[in-house]
Amino acid sequence: MNSQEALKIQTFLRGKLGNTGIALRPRADDISEDSAEVTLDGEFLGVIFKDREDGEVCYHLQWTIIEEDLD
């Protein structure tokens, strides 16, 4: 996704989650540029994927929480 899209999503997430430490950055291994990493205060949190279907665009946030992080 381009930098303008990433900034819009970053602003949305910061507002909805009430945390200015949320940031989006391009993924080095994403040749198609359809995703970005989500970080919180510099720590990896998840991935945003851009989805185009039937002429519409939406974004999916994949946030994996492993059990050991819960302890």
C-alpha positions as semicolon CSV with decimal commas, in nm:
position;residue;x (nm);y (nm);z (nm)
1;M;0,000;0,000;0,000
2;N;0,118;0,350;-0,063
3;S;0,228;0,589;0,210
4;Q;-0,096;0,788;0,195
5;E;-0,305;0,474;0,259
6;A;-0,074;0,368;0,541
7;L;-0,104;0,710;0,704
8;K;-0,485;0,701;0,686
9;I;-0,494;0,354;0,844
10;Q;-0,240;0,455;1,108
11;T;-0,452;0,760;1,199
12;F;-0,765;0,543;1,213
13;L;-0,603;0,283;1,441
14;R;-0,452;0,546;1,670
15;G;-0,794;0,708;1,710
16;K;-0,992;0,388;1,759
17;L;-0,741;0,231;1,997
18;G;-0,643;0,556;2,171
19;N;-0,270;0,503;2,133
20;T;-0,031;0,730;1,943
21;G;0,244;0,466;1,963
22;I;0,082;0,270;1,677
23;A;0,271;0,294;1,348
24;L;0,260;0,131;1,005
25;R;0,566;0,055;0,796
26;P;0,620;-0,124;0,465
27;R;0,702;-0,494;0,477
28;A;1,041;-0,566;0,320
29;D;0,924;-0,897;0,171
30;D;0,599;-0,765;0,017
31;I;0,671;-0,722;-0,353
32;S;0,305;-0,650;-0,435
33;E;0,292;-0,374;-0,170
34;D;-0,046;-0,495;-0,044
35;S;0,048;-0,508;0,322
36;A;0,222;-0,321;0,601
37;E;0,355;-0,408;0,945
38;V;0,178;-0,264;1,247
39;T;0,400;-0,176;1,541
40;L;0,331;-0,043;1,889
41;D;0,611;0,166;2,033
42;G;0,848;-0,004;1,787
43;E;0,743;-0,361;1,875
44;F;0,587;-0,577;1,601
45;L;0,214;-0,620;1,660
46;G;0,063;-0,755;1,337
47;V;0,009;-0,708;0,967
48;I;-0,248;-0,506;0,769
49;F;-0,348;-0,662;0,436
50;K;-0,516;-0,470;0,155
51;D;-0,803;-0,658;-0,009
52;R;-0,963;-0,559;-0,341
53;E;-1,286;-0,733;-0,431
54;D;-1,577;-0,634;-0,655
55;G;-1,434;-0,285;-0,704
56;E;-1,411;-0,215;-0,332
57;V;-1,109;-0,195;-0,104
58;C;-1,091;-0,306;0,258
59;Y;-0,810;-0,374;0,501
60;H;-0,764;-0,675;0,729
61;L;-0,563;-0,661;1,049
62;Q;-0,396;-0,990;1,143
63;W;-0,279;-0,984;1,502
64;T;-0,142;-1,308;1,640
65;I;-0,112;-1,345;2,015
66;I;0,096;-1,640;2,128
67;E;0,019;-1,807;2,457
68;E;0,357;-1,730;2,618
69;D;0,291;-1,357;2,574
70;L;-0,013;-1,391;2,800
71;D;0,196;-1,490;3,103
